[in-house]
Structure formats: C-alpha cells, structure tokens
C-alpha cells in the first residue's frame, strides 16, 4: 500500500515537472542560444541545483528520482554558452 502511494506521488510530481518544464524547453529550442540571454539558465547551474535537491531530499527514493528528473530537464533546456 505504501509503495503504491509513493509511486503515485512520484508520478504526480513528475507530471507537474513535465507540465512546467515542457513549455520552457520548447521556448528554449525555438530561439538561438545567443538570444536567450538572461531568460535561460546556464548549464553550470544544473549540478549545484542537483546537489541541493539531493541534500534536501534525504535518502528517500522518490526524492532522489525527482532530483534526477529535474537535473535531466535542466541539462536538456539550459544555455550552454553563457
């Protein structure tokens, strides 16, 4: 029962991340990296955010999976030239 609840919450969290990150990813893909300027996050921010997320999630499997998903989204939508 608890495992099912945890997986449901994990799915809900990933769905929320996808709903927020998908428009940002599409917007970043439609404009050149030089045009992103201050609106896009630099790729150098992905690892520090990942570490902060891991530190705050503790040892929970769901928390670690959410951190991995956030890092993946960050790395796929960040501006490489800052």
N, C-alpha and C positions, 0 to 999 in steps of 0.2 A: 504494500500500500504506500509506504513512504517513498519507495523507489519510483513508483508511478507518479506520485505527487511531485517529486524532484524533477523528473523528466518533463512533466507538464509545465512546470515553472521555467525550466530551461528552454523549452520550445517557445513559451510566451516571450521570454527575454530575447531570444534570437529573432523572433518575429518583429518585436519592437525595434531592435537594432536594424533589421533589414528595412523597415519602413522609414527610418530616419536616414540611414546611410545610402540607400539606393538613389534618391534624388541628388544627393551631394556627389555621388560617384558619377552619375550621368552628366551633371553640370561640369564637373572637372574634365570629363572625357571630351566634352564638346568645345572646350576652349584650350588654346595652347598654354603650355606651362608658363611662358613669359607673361601671358595675360592674367594669370591667376593672381599674381602679386600678393597682397595681404589677405586675400579671401581664402586661399588654400593653406593647409598646414604643411610645413616642411616635413620630409621623411625622417629627419633627425628627431622629431618629437615622438615617433611611434614607440621606440624602445623605452624611453623614460615613462611614458604613459602605461605601457605594458607592465613594467616593474611596479609602478604604483598600484595598478589594478591587482597584481598578484599579492602584494603586501596587504592590501585591504581585504582580499577575498579569503585569506587564511588557507586552510588545507581542504576546502570544500571542492569537490569535483565539478559541481555546477559552476562555481565561481571561476575556477581555472579555465573551464571551457568557454565561458563568457569572455574572459580576458583574451584567450586565443582568437576568438571570433572578432573582437574589437581590434586586435593587432592586425589581423588579416585585412579587415576593412580599411584600416589606416594605411597599410602598405599598398593597397590597391588603388587608393584615391589620393595619395599625397603628391606634393610637388617636389620632384627630385632636384630641381635647380632652384636653390634659394640663395 
